[in-house]
Amino acid sequence: MIDFYYIFVLFVIMEIVSFRVDKETKERMSRLKHINWSEVLRQYLIEKLEEEERKLREKDRRRMKRAALSMDALREKARIPWNGAEEVIKWRKARYSSSTHR
């Protein structure tokens, strides 16, 4: 009986990012050869990106909430009955029933 083994290989194409450090920092890094500095920096960048993206999402939520409150205030101030669906239908009829429509 013949056994077949499948090997799956996954290649992740990585981009190169370079940056500069002062001489003292580079010397300190060189003394700690057991540390994979690329991996340390890669992990830090991922954490920082997630943190900054989270801040943006929180800002967007605050802006959306403020906009909704503003719309509610305007609606309350107007105090006229209004139906969005009816308004859309009215404007569509006006657009498609005009004499310039071909």
C-alpha positions in Angstrom: 0.0 0.0 0.0 1.3 3.5 -0.9 0.8 6.4 1.4 0.5 9.8 -0.1 1.4 12.9 1.9 0.3 16.3 0.9 2.3 19.3 1.8 0.7 22.6 1.6 3.0 25.6 1.3 1.7 29.1 1.9 3.7 32.0 0.7 3.0 35.4 2.1 4.5 38.2 0.0 5.9 40.8 2.4 6.7 44.4 1.6 9.9 46.0 2.7 9.8 49.0 5.0 13.0 50.6 6.2 13.7 53.3 8.7 16.7 54.9 10.3 17.9 54.8 13.9 20.7 56.7 15.5 24.1 55.0 15.9 23.7 54.4 19.7 20.3 52.6 19.1 21.8 50.5 16.3 24.7 49.5 18.6 22.4 48.5 21.4 20.3 46.4 19.0 23.5 44.7 17.7 24.4 43.7 21.2 21.1 41.9 21.5 21.5 39.5 18.6 19.0 37.0 20.0 16.1 39.4 19.4 14.5 39.3 16.0 14.1 43.0 15.5 12.1 42.7 12.3 9.4 40.7 14.2 9.5 43.1 17.2 8.9 46.0 14.9 6.3 44.2 12.8 4.3 43.4 15.9 4.5 46.9 17.2 3.3 48.3 13.9 0.4 46.0 13.8 -0.6 47.0 17.4 -0.2 50.7 16.6 -2.2 50.4 13.4 -5.1 48.6 15.2 -5.0 51.2 18.0 -5.2 54.1 15.5 -7.9 52.5 13.4 -9.9 51.9 16.6 -9.6 55.6 17.4 -10.9 56.5 13.9 -13.9 54.2 14.3 -14.7 55.7 17.7 -14.5 59.2 16.2 -16.8 58.1 13.3 -19.3 56.7 15.8 -19.3 60.0 17.8 -19.7 62.0 14.6 -22.6 59.8 13.5 -24.3 60.1 16.8 -23.9 63.9 16.8 -25.3 64.0 13.2 -28.3 61.9 14.2 -29.0 64.2 17.2 -28.7 67.2 15.0 -31.2 65.7 12.5 -33.6 64.9 15.3 -33.4 68.5 16.6 -34.1 69.9 13.1 -37.0 67.5 12.7 -38.4 68.6 16.0 -37.9 72.2 15.2 -39.7 71.9 11.9 -42.7 70.1 13.5 -44.3 69.3 10.1 -45.5 65.8 9.2 -43.0 64.3 6.7 -42.7 61.0 5.2 -39.4 60.2 3.4 -40.9 57.5 1.1 -43.6 59.9 0.0 -41.1 62.6 -0.7 -39.0 60.3 -2.9 -42.1 59.2 -4.8 -43.1 62.8 -5.3 -39.7 63.8 -6.8 -39.5 60.8 -9.0 -42.9 61.5 -10.5 -41.8 65.1 -11.1 -38.6 64.0 -12.8 -40.1 61.3 -15.0 -43.3 63.0 -15.9 -41.6 66.3 -17.1 -41.9 67.2 -20.8 -38.1 67.0 -21.2 -38.0 63.3 -20.4 -37.3 61.1 -23.5 
